[in-house]
Amino acid sequence: MSAFAFFGALEIGLLYGLVALGVFLTFRVLDFPDLSVDGSFPMGAAVAATAIVAGINPWLATGLAILAGAATGWVTAFLAIRCGILHLLASILTMIAAFSINIRIMGRPNTALLGEETILTSFEAVADPMLIRPIVVGVLVVLSSLFVIRLLTSDFGLGLRATGVNSRMLAAQGGSTSFYTYFCLALSNAFVGFAGALFAQTNSFADVTSGVGTIVVGLAAVILGQTLIPGRKIWVSVVAVVVGSVLYRLVVAFALSSGMFGLQASDLNLVTAVLVAMALIAPKIKAKIHAKKLLPVSHSDNKS
């Protein structure tokens, strides 16, 4: 793997670490199957690109993208809670609607940012872009991770986690499960919208199809990371999903660049599916092997 490919994979892995944080909040913390991230990712890219082209400061444009992502998650929560639609179906409806809304925002299927000022422009002027871009994205991911850790370890975060573990108990204690659901879905998709905005600025374009498969990549990062770095502590889980995102991208980049097993760039989704399946199956196989090792011991204990 060349240095260019390595740093490129590191950059995109860190960028999708924000997506992994969002998926972690919904799937692991809230226990809400949210597929609307496939819509909020290009939503963030579309809003940021359109705002930058219109002459808005890139940092402000990124902030608008975060708000747009949060609004996408809020809509999913509204459909699920107020309208009583099945969680999975509510997120799919939001994802489908977001596709058309993104085209409306940009006025076309895609928008180019070539020659436009982005949040990376000032940094690229003082250092090699290949090196400085992963550093800038990495700093933003670290700050986001610290925010998530601080949030989930607070009293408010305890109520947020209780919503996913035992919502009836939380309601019996006077907590509002609806409020926590609205907040978590909005925050999750805000992170995904943030990732979409960074994606548009690092790749110099925004496209309505850029969100296809985002949920699969996010799940791959969460499952792979927590399989390799197991732990019950909040900070361990958060670090694991970000590390999982980076490792996933590095493994994919190595497999595609080396021509391993005859893989091509078009096989990215296949590689993702295989990695996720392996990460899901590995703990079960490990548990069965461990149970078989303990079985003879238990028999000998019974005889004695």
Secondary structure, DSSP 4 states (H G I P E B T S, - for coil): --HHHHHHHHHHHHHHHHHHHHHIIIIIII-----THHHHHHHHHHHHHHHHHTT--HHHHHHHHHHHHHHHHHHHHHHHHTS---HHHHHHHHHHHHHHHHHHHHSSSEEE-TT---TTHHHHTTS-HHHHHHHHHHHHHHHHHHHHHHHHTSHHHHHHHHHHH-HHHHHHTT--HHHHHHHHHHHHHHHHHHHHHHHHHHHTEEETTTTTTHHHHHHHHHHHHHHHS--SSHHHHHHHHHHHHHHHHHHHHHHHHTTGGG--GGGHHHHHHHHHHHHHHHHHHHHHHHHHHHHHHHHHHHH-
